[in-house]
Amino acid sequence: MLTRALSGVVFVSLLVFCMLYHPISFLGLFYLFMVLGIYEFSKMLKIKSYWLYSIGTLLFLYSTPYLTNTTSILIISLASIAILFLFLNALFSKSNDVIHLLGTQFLCIIYSILPFLFIAKIPFTTSSNLYEGELILGVFVLIWANDTFAYLIGRSLGKHKLLERVSPKKTMEGFFGGVLVTMIISYLIGKYVAIITPTQWIILGAIVSVFGVLGDLIASLFKRQTGVKDTGNIIPGHGGIIDRLDSVIFAAPFIFIYLKLILAYVS
């Protein structure tokens, strides 16, 4: 428990510092997380493809707001070439199950690369397009709040299982309790962090809660089907990067769509 507590404090402190210090520190940290996520997910699916790291790097660079249009076009072209090399790799692979080979590699792209591109863009989604470290920090505070209160409420009041075949410990009471408390915390954040309105924070809290839990369940499903307990051991007592970020990995695209495609017009 002491090891788990200390590593948790270090992990959270690193996140908070990098988010608030500078956009480059935020982007650098989540690029590192993406690389570790590719490694963990590839290992879990038992695939080896160095092209996944190349594709991830090129797409992550493209997702940053510091590139010119010419550079962006170049990166898209290089990423397309890298994806084509996946097909060439499958063409000359000794494996007879080419469809499965390509399927797992594209699953790795979808799950361990694309979500980090959305995470990287979330702090830049306001109407000013400036980096807002408090916005991405607020998202993580809501995720942590939902996880914590869903666990506490589920443990004390939970009687009805949410999805027992995937995650036996999660309950309906914990799920709805976590959503309710997270929306209350969202409102309180909105009173002090005026990047978006309190009402918009509440909606964001609901999105984070619902899709965050779904992300946790999907990660549990992957681990059950591959027979692993944790995706890694880089964080002592907590597992791997995917174990710690599974909620935001799934929720990130929906958060980005909400902030960019809806809030931009409402604001």
C-alpha positions as CSV (number, residue, x, y, z in Angstrom):
1,M,0.0,0.0,0.0
2,L,2.9,2.4,0.8
3,T,4.5,1.7,-2.6
4,R,1.1,2.2,-4.4
5,A,0.5,5.4,-2.5
6,L,4.0,6.9,-3.2
7,S,4.0,6.0,-6.9
8,G,0.4,7.4,-7.2
9,V,1.6,10.7,-5.7
10,V,4.6,10.9,-8.0
11,F,2.4,10.1,-11.1
12,V,-0.2,12.7,-10.3
13,S,2.4,15.3,-9.4
14,L,4.1,14.7,-12.7
15,L,0.9,15.0,-14.6
16,V,-0.1,18.2,-12.8
17,F,3.3,19.8,-13.2
18,C,3.6,19.0,-16.9
19,M,0.0,20.2,-17.7
20,L,0.4,23.6,-15.9
21,Y,4.1,24.3,-16.6
22,H,4.2,24.7,-20.4
23,P,2.4,23.2,-23.5
24,I,5.7,21.6,-24.5
25,S,6.0,19.7,-21.2
26,F,2.4,18.5,-21.6
27,L,2.9,17.4,-25.2
28,G,6.2,15.7,-24.3
29,L,4.7,13.8,-21.4
30,F,1.8,12.5,-23.4
31,Y,4.0,11.6,-26.4
32,L,6.0,9.5,-23.9
33,F,2.7,8.0,-22.6
34,M,1.7,7.2,-26.2
35,V,4.9,5.3,-26.9
36,L,4.6,3.4,-23.7
37,G,1.0,2.6,-24.5
38,I,2.0,1.3,-28.0
39,Y,4.6,-0.9,-26.3
40,E,2.1,-2.2,-23.7
41,F,-0.7,-2.9,-26.1
42,S,1.5,-4.5,-28.7
43,K,2.9,-6.8,-26.0
44,M,-0.5,-7.6,-24.8
45,L,-1.6,-8.5,-28.3
46,K,1.7,-10.3,-29.0
47,I,2.6,-8.3,-32.1
48,K,5.9,-6.7,-33.1
49,S,5.9,-3.8,-35.5
50,Y,8.3,-0.9,-35.2
51,W,6.2,0.9,-37.8
52,L,3.6,1.5,-35.2
53,Y,6.0,3.8,-33.3
54,S,6.7,5.6,-36.6
55,I,3.1,6.1,-37.4
56,G,2.3,7.2,-33.8
57,T,5.2,9.7,-33.9
58,L,4.2,11.2,-37.2
59,L,0.5,11.5,-36.3
60,F,1.3,12.9,-32.9
61,L,3.4,15.6,-34.5
62,Y,0.6,16.3,-36.9
63,S,-1.8,16.8,-33.9
64,T,0.3,19.6,-32.4
65,P,-0.8,23.2,-33.1
66,Y,2.7,24.4,-33.9
67,L,3.0,23.1,-37.4
68,T,2.5,24.9,-40.7
69,N,0.2,23.6,-43.4
70,T,3.1,22.5,-45.5
71,T,4.6,20.5,-42.6
72,S,1.2,19.0,-41.9
73,I,0.8,17.8,-45.4
74,L,4.3,16.3,-45.3
75,I,3.5,14.4,-42.1
76,I,0.2,13.1,-43.5
77,S,2.1,11.8,-46.5
78,L,4.7,10.1,-44.4
79,A,2.1,8.6,-42.1
80,S,0.3,7.2,-45.2
81,I,3.5,5.7,-46.4
82,A,4.1,4.2,-43.0
83,I,0.6,2.6,-43.0
84,L,1.3,1.2,-46.5
85,F,4.4,-0.5,-45.0
86,L,2.1,-2.3,-42.6
87,F,0.5,-3.9,-45.7
88,L,4.0,-4.8,-47.1
89,N,4.9,-6.2,-43.7
90,A,1.8,-8.4,-43.9
91,L,2.5,-9.3,-47.5
92,F,6.0,-10.7,-46.7
93,S,5.1,-12.1,-43.3
94,K,5.5,-15.8,-42.6
95,S,2.2,-15.8,-40.9
96,N,-0.7,-17.3,-42.8
97,D,-3.3,-15.3,-40.8
98,V,-2.7,-11.9,-42.6
99,I,-6.1,-10.5,-41.8
100,H,-5.5,-11.2,-38.1
101,L,-2.0,-9.7,-38.3
102,L,-3.4,-6.5,-39.9
103,G,-6.3,-6.5,-37.6
104,T,-4.3,-6.4,-34.4
105,Q,-1.9,-3.8,-35.8
106,F,-4.8,-1.5,-36.7
107,L,-6.4,-2.2,-33.4
108,C,-3.2,-1.0,-31.8
109,I,-3.3,2.2,-33.9
110,I,-7.0,2.9,-32.9
111,Y,-6.5,2.1,-29.2
112,S,-3.0,3.2,-28.3
113,I,-2.3,6.0,-30.8
114,L,-5.4,7.9,-31.9
115,P,-6.7,8.6,-28.4
116,F,-3.5,10.4,-27.5
117,L,-3.8,12.6,-30.5
118,F,-7.2,13.8,-29.1
119,I,-5.8,14.2,-25.6
120,A,-3.0,16.4,-27.1
121,K,-5.6,18.7,-28.8
122,I,-8.0,19.0,-25.9
123,P,-6.2,22.0,-24.2
124,F,-6.2,23.9,-27.5
125,T,-10.0,23.6,-28.2
126,T,-11.1,26.9,-26.8
127,S,-12.2,29.8,-29.1
128,S,-8.8,31.5,-28.6
129,N,-6.9,28.3,-29.6
130,L,-4.4,29.0,-26.9
131,Y,-3.1,26.3,-24.6
132,E,-5.3,26.0,-21.5
133,G,-3.6,23.7,-19.0
134,E,-6.4,24.1,-16.5
135,L,-8.8,22.6,-19.0
136,I,-7.0,19.3,-19.5
137,L,-6.2,19.2,-15.7
138,G,-9.9,19.7,-15.1
139,V,-10.7,16.7,-17.3
140,F,-8.3,14.5,-15.3
141,V,-9.6,15.8,-12.0
142,L,-13.1,14.7,-13.1
143,I,-11.8,11.3,-14.2
144,W,-10.1,10.8,-10.8
145,A,-13.2,11.9,-9.0
146,N,-15.4,9.6,-10.9
147,D,-13.1,6.6,-10.3
148,T,-12.8,7.4,-6.6
149,F,-16.4,8.0,-5.8
150,A,-17.7,5.1,-8.0
151,Y,-15.4,2.8,-6.1
152,L,-16.4,4.2,-2.6
153,I,-20.1,4.3,-3.3
154,G,-20.1,0.9,-5.1
155,R,-18.2,-0.7,-2.2
156,S,-20.5,0.7,0.5
157,L,-23.9,0.6,-1.3
158,G,-23.4,-1.6,-4.4
159,K,-25.7,-4.5,-4.8
160,H,-26.4,-4.7,-8.6
161,K,-23.6,-5.6,-10.9
162,L,-22.9,-3.3,-13.9
163,L,-21.3,-5.8,-16.2
164,E,-20.2,-8.8,-14.2
165,R,-18.7,-10.9,-17.0
166,V,-16.1,-8.1,-17.7
167,S,-15.7,-6.4,-14.3
168,P,-17.2,-8.3,-11.4
169,K,-16.6,-5.5,-8.9
170,K,-18.3,-2.6,-10.7
171,T,-21.9,-2.0,-9.6
172,M,-24.8,0.1,-10.9
173,E,-24.9,2.0,-7.7
174,G,-21.2,2.9,-8.0
175,F,-21.7,3.9,-11.6
176,F,-24.6,6.3,-11.0
177,G,-23.1,7.6,-7.8
178,G,-19.8,8.4,-9.5
179,V,-21.6,10.2,-12.3
180,L,-23.7,12.3,-9.8
181,V,-20.7,13.3,-7.6
182,T,-18.6,14.0,-10.7
183,M,-21.2,16.4,-12.1
184,I,-21.4,18.2,-8.7
185,I,-17.6,18.6,-8.8
186,S,-17.8,19.7,-12.4
187,Y,-20.1,22.6,-11.3
188,L,-17.7,23.6,-8.5
189,I,-14.8,23.6,-11.0
190,G,-16.8,25.7,-13.3
191,K,-17.3,28.3,-10.6
192,Y,-13.5,28.9,-10.3
193,V,-12.2,27.9,-13.8
194,A,-13.9,30.2,-16.2
195,I,-12.5,28.7,-19.4
196,I,-16.0,27.3,-20.1
197,T,-19.2,28.0,-18.2
198,P,-20.4,25.9,-15.2
199,T,-23.2,24.3,-17.3
200,Q,-20.6,23.3,-19.9
201,W,-18.4,21.9,-17.2
202,I,-21.4,19.8,-15.9
203,I,-22.0,18.4,-19.4
204,L,-18.3,17.7,-19.7
205,G,-18.4,15.9,-16.3
206,A,-21.2,13.7,-17.6
207,I,-19.3,12.8,-20.7
208,V,-16.1,12.0,-18.7
209,S,-18.1,9.8,-16.3
210,V,-20.0,7.7,-18.8
211,F,-17.3,7.2,-21.4
212,G,-14.6,6.9,-18.8
213,V,-16.4,3.9,-17.2
214,L,-16.9,2.4,-20.7
215,G,-13.1,2.9,-21.3
216,D,-12.3,1.1,-18.1
217,L,-14.6,-1.8,-19.0
218,I,-13.1,-2.1,-22.5
219,A,-9.6,-2.2,-21.1
220,S,-10.8,-4.9,-18.7
221,L,-12.2,-6.8,-21.6
222,F,-8.9,-6.6,-23.5
223,K,-7.0,-7.9,-20.4
224,R,-9.5,-10.8,-19.9
225,Q,-9.3,-11.9,-23.5
226,T,-5.5,-11.7,-23.5
227,G,-5.1,-13.3,-20.1
228,V,-3.1,-10.4,-18.4
229,K,-3.8,-8.8,-15.1
230,D,-2.0,-5.5,-15.8
231,T,-0.8,-4.0,-19.1
232,G,2.6,-3.2,-17.6
233,N,4.5,-2.5,-14.4
234,I,6.0,0.9,-15.0
235,I,4.0,2.4,-12.1
236,P,4.6,0.2,-9.0
237,G,1.4,-0.9,-7.5
238,H,-0.7,0.6,-10.3
239,G,0.3,-1.4,-13.4
240,G,1.0,0.2,-16.8
241,I,0.2,3.4,-18.5
242,I,-2.9,2.0,-20.2
243,D,-4.1,0.7,-16.7
244,R,-3.8,4.3,-15.4
245,L,-5.2,6.1,-18.5
246,D,-7.8,3.6,-19.8
247,S,-10.7,5.9,-18.9
248,V,-9.3,9.0,-20.7
249,I,-8.2,6.9,-23.6
250,F,-11.7,6.0,-24.5
251,A,-13.3,9.3,-23.4
252,A,-10.8,11.6,-25.2
253,P,-12.5,11.6,-28.7
254,F,-15.9,12.4,-27.2
255,I,-14.4,15.1,-25.0
256,F,-12.7,16.7,-28.0
257,I,-15.8,16.5,-30.2
258,Y,-17.9,18.1,-27.4
259,L,-15.4,21.0,-26.9
260,K,-14.5,21.6,-30.5
261,L,-17.6,20.9,-32.6
262,I,-20.2,22.0,-30.0
263,L,-18.7,24.4,-27.6
264,A,-16.9,26.4,-30.3
265,Y,-20.3,27.3,-31.8
266,V,-22.2,27.8,-28.5
267,S,-19.4,30.1,-27.2
